[in-house]
Amino acid sequence: FYPQTLEFTCGPASLLMAMQALEPRRRPDRKQELALWRESTSIFMTSGHGGCGPKGLALAAWARGFDVEVYVTETGPPFLDSVRSEEKKQVIRVVHEDVEERVSEAGIPAFTRGLSSADLAEFVAEGAVPIVLISSYRIYGEKNPHWVVVTGADDRFIYIHDPFVDWEEGKTSTDCLNVPIARAEFDRMARYGSARLRSAVVVKGRRKKGKG
């Protein structure tokens, strides 16, 4: 488990956990967390720091030698409708085009669809580690996109590591480990915004030599 150290680094923290799960000798730290954030940020927020998009996270994992797949229901820039400034929208579009080109050049499999709880359970059974975008509203009452790591699944629940630890509310890392969420509830949670965006990055282990 690795908790995010900043409000906007849930994606990097989740990716650090996924990579360590597949390569236990790794030791996540804040330096790596921020390096991943710099590499994978593709979202220009209305205020504050930018967030990490699925393909940016996939590229960061790929650059570190991991096999990875991306699933996202939209082909255009994510969260564009949440930005009012036309200048910021242009920035998002340019960054999105660059990310799309680099994903294509790397040969990273990218699918225009979401993953159901059943799909996630299959990936977990195969030994892969899915990172899934959820709406934090159902957990924290705030309408923000949030990345979590799927750590397990059974007939009733999807289990997640949530990188956000609400220290101010007296929470500890233990409260965020292997949190059980009913499958139907997780399927509702794993959608964001008016477009009901569904997105996941599946990290599948070390890439074989000669591939990519």
C-alpha positions as CSV (number, residue, x, y, z in Angstrom):
1,F,0.0,0.0,0.0
2,Y,1.2,3.5,-0.8
3,P,-0.9,6.5,0.2
4,Q,-1.0,9.6,-2.1
5,T,0.8,12.5,-0.5
6,L,-1.0,15.2,-2.4
7,E,-4.6,15.8,-3.4
8,F,-3.9,15.4,-7.1
9,T,-1.6,12.3,-7.1
10,C,-4.1,9.4,-6.7
11,G,-3.2,8.2,-10.2
12,P,0.5,8.0,-9.6
13,A,0.0,6.4,-6.1
14,S,-2.3,3.8,-7.6
15,L,0.3,3.0,-10.4
16,L,3.0,2.7,-7.8
17,M,1.0,0.1,-5.9
18,A,0.2,-1.8,-9.1
19,M,3.8,-1.9,-10.1
20,Q,5.0,-3.0,-6.7
21,A,2.3,-5.8,-6.6
22,L,3.8,-7.2,-9.8
23,E,7.4,-6.5,-8.8
24,P,7.6,-6.7,-5.0
25,R,11.2,-5.5,-4.8
26,R,10.1,-2.0,-5.8
27,R,10.0,0.6,-3.0
28,P,7.6,3.4,-3.8
29,D,8.4,6.9,-2.5
30,R,7.4,10.5,-3.0
31,K,10.1,11.1,-5.6
32,Q,8.6,8.4,-7.9
33,E,5.1,9.6,-7.1
34,L,5.8,13.1,-8.4
35,A,7.8,11.8,-11.4
36,L,4.8,9.7,-12.4
37,W,2.5,12.7,-12.0
38,R,4.7,14.9,-14.2
39,E,4.8,12.2,-16.9
40,S,1.1,11.3,-16.9
41,T,-0.7,14.6,-16.3
42,S,-2.9,15.4,-19.2
43,I,-5.8,17.2,-17.5
44,F,-5.9,21.0,-17.1
45,M,-8.1,21.6,-14.1
46,T,-10.2,24.8,-13.7
47,S,-8.0,25.5,-10.6
48,G,-5.1,23.9,-8.9
49,H,-2.9,21.2,-10.2
50,G,-3.7,19.0,-13.2
51,G,-4.8,15.4,-13.0
52,C,-3.6,12.2,-14.6
53,G,-5.4,10.6,-17.6
54,P,-5.5,6.9,-18.3
55,K,-3.3,7.0,-21.3
56,G,-0.7,9.2,-19.5
57,L,-0.6,6.6,-16.7
58,A,-0.3,3.8,-19.3
59,L,2.6,5.5,-21.0
60,A,4.4,5.9,-17.6
61,A,3.9,2.2,-16.8
62,W,5.1,1.3,-20.3
63,A,8.2,3.4,-20.0
64,R,9.1,1.4,-16.9
65,G,8.9,-1.9,-18.8
66,F,5.4,-3.1,-17.9
67,D,2.8,-4.6,-20.2
68,V,-0.3,-2.4,-20.0
69,E,-3.8,-2.0,-21.6
70,V,-6.1,1.0,-21.5
71,Y,-9.9,1.0,-21.5
72,V,-11.8,4.2,-21.9
73,T,-15.3,5.0,-23.2
74,E,-14.4,8.3,-24.8
75,T,-12.0,8.9,-27.7
76,G,-11.7,12.6,-27.1
77,P,-9.9,14.6,-24.3
78,P,-11.2,13.6,-20.8
79,F,-13.2,16.1,-18.7
80,L,-13.2,18.7,-21.4
81,D,-16.8,19.7,-20.6
82,S,-15.7,20.6,-17.0
83,V,-13.4,23.4,-18.3
84,R,-14.9,26.8,-19.3
85,S,-11.8,28.6,-20.6
86,E,-11.3,28.1,-24.3
87,E,-7.5,28.6,-23.8
88,K,-7.4,25.7,-21.3
89,K,-9.5,23.6,-23.6
90,Q,-6.9,24.1,-26.3
91,V,-4.2,23.0,-24.0
92,I,-6.0,19.9,-23.1
93,R,-6.6,19.1,-26.8
94,V,-2.9,19.5,-27.7
95,V,-1.8,17.4,-24.8
96,H,-4.4,14.7,-25.6
97,E,-3.2,14.5,-29.2
98,D,0.4,14.1,-28.1
99,V,-0.6,11.4,-25.7
100,E,-2.6,9.6,-28.3
101,E,0.3,9.6,-30.8
102,R,2.7,8.3,-28.2
103,V,0.3,5.5,-27.1
104,S,0.0,4.5,-30.8
105,E,3.7,4.6,-31.4
106,A,4.4,2.4,-28.3
107,G,1.8,-0.1,-29.5
108,I,-0.1,0.0,-26.2
109,P,-3.5,-1.7,-26.6
110,A,-6.2,0.9,-26.2
111,F,-9.9,-0.1,-26.2
112,T,-12.9,2.2,-26.5
113,R,-15.0,0.6,-23.8
114,G,-15.3,0.3,-20.1
115,L,-14.7,-2.6,-17.8
116,S,-17.4,-4.2,-15.7
117,S,-16.8,-5.7,-12.3
118,A,-16.9,-9.2,-14.0
119,D,-14.1,-8.0,-16.4
120,L,-12.1,-6.8,-13.4
121,A,-12.5,-10.1,-11.6
122,E,-11.1,-11.9,-14.7
123,F,-8.1,-9.7,-14.9
124,V,-7.4,-10.2,-11.2
125,A,-7.7,-13.9,-11.6
126,E,-5.1,-13.7,-14.4
127,G,-2.6,-11.9,-12.1
128,A,-3.1,-8.4,-13.6
129,V,-3.6,-5.3,-11.5
130,P,-6.4,-2.9,-12.7
131,I,-6.4,0.7,-11.8
132,V,-9.9,2.2,-12.1
133,L,-11.3,5.7,-12.3
134,I,-14.2,6.2,-9.9
135,S,-16.4,9.1,-8.8
136,S,-15.4,9.9,-5.2
137,Y,-19.0,11.1,-4.5
138,R,-20.2,7.7,-3.4
139,I,-17.4,7.4,-0.9
140,Y,-16.5,11.0,0.2
141,G,-19.5,13.0,-1.0
142,E,-17.4,15.0,-3.4
143,K,-17.8,14.9,-7.2
144,N,-14.2,14.4,-8.1
145,P,-12.5,11.8,-10.3
146,H,-10.4,9.4,-8.3
147,W,-8.1,6.5,-9.2
148,V,-8.1,3.3,-7.1
149,V,-6.4,-0.1,-7.3
150,V,-8.4,-3.3,-7.6
151,T,-6.8,-5.9,-5.3
152,G,-9.3,-8.7,-5.5
153,A,-12.7,-10.0,-6.3
154,D,-15.2,-12.6,-5.3
155,D,-18.8,-13.4,-6.1
156,R,-20.1,-10.5,-4.1
157,F,-17.4,-7.8,-3.8
158,I,-14.6,-6.0,-5.6
159,Y,-11.8,-5.1,-3.3
160,I,-9.7,-1.9,-3.6
161,H,-6.8,-0.1,-2.2
162,D,-7.8,3.5,-2.0
163,P,-4.7,5.8,-2.0
164,F,-6.5,8.6,-0.3
165,V,-6.2,8.4,3.5
166,D,-8.3,11.0,5.3
167,W,-5.8,11.7,8.1
168,E,-7.9,14.7,9.3
169,E,-10.8,12.4,10.0
170,G,-8.6,10.1,12.0
171,K,-8.3,7.5,9.3
172,T,-5.2,5.3,8.8
173,S,-3.8,3.3,6.0
174,T,-5.5,0.2,7.4
175,D,-8.9,1.8,6.7
176,C,-8.0,2.0,3.0
177,L,-6.7,-1.5,2.4
178,N,-8.7,-4.1,0.5
179,V,-11.9,-2.1,1.0
180,P,-14.9,-4.3,-0.1
181,I,-17.4,-2.8,-2.4
182,A,-20.5,-4.7,-3.7
183,R,-20.1,-5.4,-7.4
184,A,-23.3,-3.6,-8.4
185,E,-22.2,-0.6,-6.3
186,F,-18.8,-0.6,-7.9
187,D,-20.2,-0.7,-11.4
188,R,-22.2,2.5,-10.5
189,M,-19.2,4.1,-8.9
190,A,-16.8,3.5,-11.8
191,R,-18.4,6.2,-13.9
192,Y,-17.7,9.9,-13.8
193,G,-19.3,13.1,-14.9
194,S,-22.3,13.8,-17.1
195,A,-20.8,11.7,-19.9
196,R,-20.5,8.8,-17.4
197,L,-16.9,8.3,-18.4
198,R,-15.5,4.8,-17.6
199,S,-11.8,4.3,-17.6
200,A,-9.2,1.7,-16.5
201,V,-5.6,1.0,-16.9
202,V,-4.6,-2.7,-16.5
203,V,-1.0,-3.4,-15.6
204,K,-0.1,-6.9,-16.6
205,G,3.5,-7.5,-15.5
206,R,6.9,-7.1,-17.1
207,R,7.0,-6.7,-20.8
208,K,8.8,-9.5,-22.7
209,K,12.1,-8.6,-24.3
210,G,11.7,-7.5,-27.9
211,K,8.2,-6.2,-27.3
212,G,7.9,-2.5,-27.7
